[in-house]
Amino acid sequence: MPTNRIKDLEDHIMQEDKRLDRIEAKIDKLAETVIAIARAEEKLIQLENDRHIMNDRLNKHSDRLDDVETKVDEFSVTVKVINRIFWLVISAVVATAVAEYFNLINTL
């Protein structure tokens, strides 16, 4: 009977070893998963930081565009005034030339 008992003990130890091996394999997989999750979290944090940086840059560009738009509006008013003055001067020159032409024809 002692041989059977020893054999039973050896079988039990073998089963426990296999069980421990499976548990160790699962723990290794869990450790790898935790590491992968930590890496993914770091990437997400970096992506979030990059998003904030890009958002800040876009806001700065938007502010600059608003400034340019304001300046363009101011310059468009100036250009309209200059355009009107130009056409007034051209009209006056043409009117003077026509008047001089008719004065010249009338004196002949």
C-alpha positions in Angstrom: 0.0 0.0 0.0 2.8 2.5 0.6 3.7 2.3 -3.1 0.1 3.2 -4.0 0.2 6.1 -1.6 3.5 7.3 -3.0 2.1 7.0 -6.5 -1.0 8.9 -5.5 1.3 11.6 -4.0 3.4 11.8 -7.1 0.2 12.0 -9.3 -1.1 14.7 -7.0 2.2 16.6 -7.2 2.2 16.3 -11.0 -1.3 17.6 -11.2 -0.5 20.5 -8.9 2.6 21.3 -11.0 0.5 21.4 -14.1 -2.0 23.5 -12.4 0.7 25.9 -11.2 2.1 26.0 -14.7 -1.3 27.0 -16.1 -1.6 29.6 -13.4 1.8 31.0 -14.1 1.0 31.2 -17.8 -2.2 33.1 -17.1 -0.3 35.4 -14.8 2.3 36.0 -17.5 -0.5 36.8 -20.0 -2.1 39.2 -17.5 1.2 40.9 -17.0 1.6 41.3 -20.7 -1.9 42.7 -21.0 -1.2 45.1 -18.2 1.9 46.3 -19.9 0.0 46.7 -23.2 -2.7 48.7 -21.5 -0.1 50.9 -19.9 1.5 51.6 -23.3 -1.9 52.3 -24.8 -2.7 54.7 -22.0 0.6 56.5 -22.5 -0.2 56.8 -26.2 -3.6 58.1 -25.4 -2.2 60.7 -23.1 0.4 61.8 -25.7 -2.4 62.0 -28.3 -4.5 64.1 -26.0 -1.5 66.4 -25.4 -0.9 66.7 -29.1 -4.6 67.5 -29.6 -4.4 70.3 -27.1 -1.3 71.7 -28.8 -3.0 71.5 -32.2 -6.2 73.1 -30.8 -4.1 76.0 -29.4 -2.3 76.5 -32.7 -5.7 76.5 -34.5 -7.0 79.1 -32.1 -4.0 81.3 -32.7 -4.4 81.0 -36.5 -8.1 81.8 -36.1 -7.2 85.0 -34.1 -4.7 86.0 -36.8 -7.3 85.4 -39.5 -9.7 87.6 -37.5 -7.0 90.4 -37.4 -6.4 90.1 -41.1 -10.1 90.3 -41.8 -10.4 93.5 -39.8 -7.5 95.0 -41.6 -8.9 94.0 -45.0 -12.2 95.6 -44.1 -10.4 98.8 -43.1 -8.4 98.8 -46.4 -11.5 98.2 -48.5 -13.0 101.4 -47.2 -9.8 103.3 -48.1 -9.7 101.7 -51.5 -13.4 102.7 -52.2 -12.5 106.3 -51.3 -9.5 106.3 -53.5 -11.5 104.7 -56.3 -14.2 107.4 -56.1 -11.6 110.2 -56.0 -9.8 108.6 -59.1 -13.0 108.6 -61.1 -13.9 112.1 -60.0 -10.5 113.3 -61.2 -10.9 111.4 -64.5 -14.4 112.8 -65.0 -13.2 116.3 -64.3 -10.3 115.9 -66.7 -12.6 114.5 -69.4 -15.2 117.3 -68.8 -12.5 119.9 -69.0 -11.1 118.4 -72.2 -14.6 118.3 -73.8 -15.3 121.9 -72.7 -12.0 123.1 -74.1 -12.8 121.2 -77.3 -16.2 122.8 -77.6 -14.7 126.2 -76.8 -12.1 125.7 -79.5 -14.8 124.8 -82.0 -17.0 127.7 -81.1 -14.1 130.2 -81.5 -13.4 129.0 -85.0 
